[in-house]
Each structure stands twice: as C-alpha cells, then as structure tokens.
C-alpha cells in the first residue's frame, strides 16, 4: 500500500497547483453503523464461529476520491469498529477474544478501506492499492493491481494481481493475509466477449503458484425482463494445497425474472465429488447465493447438490430479499461417505428511512445437518447514518 501514497505524494509535489485543485474538488462520504448481533448454535462449539454470542458494536467509515488530474485520480478510505457490549469477553475466535471478535477482529479495530491510485483514459483502467470490487470467482477485498482494457469495444480484458486479501465492510473487519508470498500472490486473467448487447461470454483463470489454479467459463444472458447464467470452474490443487493432487469443480446455472421493483431467481449449483470446491473459495466465491454469514456446506464440503430460490424487492427506499437453499453433500477429507443434507434461509431488509438514515435487518438460519455442520441461527439489526 505504501507505493500508492508515494506516487500520490510525487504527483502532488511536481504538479502542485492543479493537483491541489483535483484533490479539493473531489467527493467524500461517510457512515456510522450501530449494530446488534445475536447468534445461537447447536451444538455450541467454543473457539469456532459455531458458538452462542451476542454483541452491540459501532462501525464507522470515511471515504474520499479526488477529481481527475489528467488521467489520474486518488481514492482513500478508512474503516473502524468498536465493541460496546459483549455477552462474553472470554469467548475465542480466529479474530481474537470476545463475542464481537467473530466479525470485528481485535487486531484490526481500525484499518485502511478502499484506497488506490486510478488511471483511466476511456479504454484502459489501472487501479493499484486496496480494492473492493469483484469479478467472476473473486469477491474478497484485496491489495494488488487491476488492469482493464476495452480497446475493442466488444471485448473486455481483465488482469488482476492479488498480494493479500481480507474484508473491510460495515459488518466485518478481518485481517489481511498474504497469498503464498514466496511466489508473489495470485494472478488472474479474464476475457469477456459482448455479443448483441444481451449476451456475454466469459473465459477466465487464475494461478497461485504451488497452491492452486483454476479455469472457468460463463455465459450470461440479459434480455428484457429475464436473465440467465451458466458457468463452470475447474480447479487444480498443487503440492502446497491441503487438497494436493485433487481436482475441484464448481458448476452453476440460474434463471431470473424482473418486473418493476420485484425480481425472482431459481438456481442450481454442483461441486466436485473429490474435494468439492477445494481451493476455489480461497479468493472468494461470487457464485454462492447466500450472503457472507454462511454457505459453509457449499464452500467447504464435497459432492454438493444445491437448489435455491430467491425473491426480492429493489426500490428507492427499500431493498429486501429472501433466499432459501437446500443441499446434499459429503464431508470433505473424510472416509465417511454418508450423505448429509442442509437447508438454509437468508432474509435481508434495508429500509431507507430518510436521506441520511437506514434501518437494516438480517436473519440467517441453517437446519437439518446437525451431525455434519452445527445448526446456526443468526439475527441482527443495524442503524446506519450516512453523510
């Protein structure tokens, strides 16, 4: 990240007046969240995310981006969180001690959010720094480089280098971890062919040396009120992977329909019989229909067959959706070939009560797979003030 700030300083020093104008005429935004979260797990497994917890915390963010100076502009953002009340301060999670450490790591109560230097000339975009955007099969926040080129109007080329990744969201602050630093992280290359304004064909792949690699294909149709997607990813586990020598698989298909402010979607997802998704979830999974609280059967087990449906509303003051999925699976890296099943329901509701305030409610429940994965119920409410 230091190289981004060095470049900004150099540009500012050489082109002082116009650079200052670009900085001072930019745009800023911020938010403050007050969040209450309650989780109940059966069984209650201390030291994992599957344990009973409750906490009240505040999360706050500040973001700014400059105007363009020539072809360049700068983005800078910070995010912090502070636990206010915790049901237990002795519970242990990967992120530290206390119930709030499940979502807000103790070691990162304040951290850099999206912050990068951007170059854009109409056909080419280059972003270097901490990025929050996503593309096919990559959803995590990451430090690195993203180059996009659309010199040929019907063809979009993406090249991404990921040095380290983590999460910086109003409801989650995690640590950033390097990806196989000895060999320079993860390298992603993708090509999107746009046909007839309603059909995209995508081919992409990624390599994390000595850990894993994957190739994927996707077709996306968007016409009138209807959408449809179908895709497949195949992963190859290398010698430093926990799944060394195995081949992973992720197939997905869905159809959707929009009418006015309402929309619905039906989908199917299948993972490989050997190690399921394997390491495909290491750099994020943009295919999962569930929001980030769960989806563990899909992400970490094998031989998954998942059917799901989603309905929602997308209006000016209300965004809401309900997802239900049911899957069958086998435990990964286990001699037990028993077939398990799990159902999952996600409910999300965001009501914009004024130009500056929102009320957000979410609910997660998994059920039917207690012997393989603990049943989890998680609910929360957040009040957001934006400025």
Secondary structure as the mmCIF struct_conf table of DSSP 4:
data_model
#
loop_
_struct_conf.conf_type_id
_struct_conf.id
_struct_conf.beg_label_comp_id
_struct_conf.beg_label_asym_id
_struct_conf.beg_label_seq_id
_struct_conf.end_label_comp_id
_struct_conf.end_label_asym_id
_struct_conf.end_label_seq_id
HELX_RH_AL_P HELX_RH_AL_P1 UNK A 2 UNK A 14
TURN_TY1_P TURN_TY1_P1 UNK A 15 UNK A 15
HELX_RH_AL_P HELX_RH_AL_P2 UNK A 16 UNK A 24
TURN_TY1_P TURN_TY1_P2 UNK A 25 UNK A 25
BEND BEND1 UNK A 26 UNK A 26
STRN STRN1 UNK A 27 UNK A 42
BEND BEND2 UNK A 43 UNK A 43
TURN_TY1_P TURN_TY1_P3 UNK A 46 UNK A 47
BEND BEND3 UNK A 48 UNK A 51
STRN STRN2 UNK A 53 UNK A 65
HELX_LH_PP_P HELX_LH_PP_P1 UNK A 66 UNK A 68
STRN STRN3 UNK A 69 UNK A 69
TURN_TY1_P TURN_TY1_P4 UNK A 70 UNK A 71
STRN STRN4 UNK A 72 UNK A 86
BEND BEND4 UNK A 87 UNK A 87
BEND BEND5 UNK A 89 UNK A 90
STRN STRN5 UNK A 92 UNK A 93
TURN_TY1_P TURN_TY1_P5 UNK A 94 UNK A 95
STRN STRN6 UNK A 96 UNK A 97
BEND BEND6 UNK A 98 UNK A 98
HELX_RH_3T_P HELX_RH_3T_P1 UNK A 99 UNK A 102
TURN_TY1_P TURN_TY1_P6 UNK A 103 UNK A 103
STRN STRN7 UNK A 104 UNK A 104
HELX_RH_3T_P HELX_RH_3T_P2 UNK A 106 UNK A 108
BEND BEND7 UNK A 109 UNK A 109
STRN STRN8 UNK A 110 UNK A 112
BEND BEND8 UNK A 114 UNK A 114
STRN STRN9 UNK A 115 UNK A 120
BEND BEND9 UNK A 122 UNK A 123
STRN STRN10 UNK A 124 UNK A 131
STRN STRN11 UNK A 135 UNK A 135
TURN_TY1_P TURN_TY1_P7 UNK A 136 UNK A 137
STRN STRN12 UNK A 138 UNK A 138
BEND BEND10 UNK A 140 UNK A 140
STRN STRN13 UNK A 141 UNK A 149
BEND BEND11 UNK A 151 UNK A 152
TURN_TY1_P TURN_TY1_P8 UNK A 153 UNK A 154
STRN STRN14 UNK A 155 UNK A 166
STRN STRN15 UNK A 168 UNK A 169
TURN_TY1_P TURN_TY1_P9 UNK A 170 UNK A 171
STRN STRN16 UNK A 172 UNK A 173
STRN STRN17 UNK A 177 UNK A 178
BEND BEND12 UNK A 179 UNK A 180
HELX_RH_3T_P HELX_RH_3T_P3 UNK A 181 UNK A 183
TURN_TY1_P TURN_TY1_P10 UNK A 184 UNK A 184
BEND BEND13 UNK A 185 UNK A 185
STRN STRN18 UNK A 186 UNK A 195
TURN_TY1_P TURN_TY1_P11 UNK A 196 UNK A 198
STRN STRN19 UNK A 199 UNK A 208
TURN_TY1_P TURN_TY1_P12 UNK A 209 UNK A 211
STRN STRN20 UNK A 212 UNK A 223
TURN_TY1_P TURN_TY1_P13 UNK A 224 UNK A 225
STRN STRN21 UNK A 226 UNK A 237
TURN_TY1_P TURN_TY1_P14 UNK A 239 UNK A 240
BEND BEND14 UNK A 241 UNK A 241
TURN_TY1_P TURN_TY1_P15 UNK A 242 UNK A 245
STRN STRN22 UNK A 247 UNK A 259
TURN_TY1_P TURN_TY1_P16 UNK A 260 UNK A 261
STRN STRN23 UNK A 262 UNK A 271
STRN STRN24 UNK A 272 UNK A 272
TURN_TY1_P TURN_TY1_P17 UNK A 273 UNK A 275
STRN STRN25 UNK A 276 UNK A 276
TURN_TY1_P TURN_TY1_P18 UNK A 277 UNK A 277
HELX_RH_3T_P HELX_RH_3T_P4 UNK A 278 UNK A 281
TURN_TY1_P TURN_TY1_P19 UNK A 282 UNK A 283
BEND BEND15 UNK A 286 UNK A 286
BEND BEND16 UNK A 289 UNK A 290
TURN_TY1_P TURN_TY1_P20 UNK A 292 UNK A 293
HELX_RH_AL_P HELX_RH_AL_P3 UNK A 296 UNK A 300
STRN STRN26 UNK A 302 UNK A 314
BEND BEND17 UNK A 316 UNK A 317
STRN STRN27 UNK A 318 UNK A 330
TURN_TY1_P TURN_TY1_P21 UNK A 332 UNK A 333
BEND BEND18 UNK A 335 UNK A 335
STRN STRN28 UNK A 340 UNK A 352
BEND BEND19 UNK A 354 UNK A 356
STRN STRN29 UNK A 357 UNK A 367
BEND BEND20 UNK A 368 UNK A 368
TURN_TY1_P TURN_TY1_P22 UNK A 370 UNK A 372
BEND BEND21 UNK A 373 UNK A 373
STRN STRN30 UNK A 375 UNK A 386
#
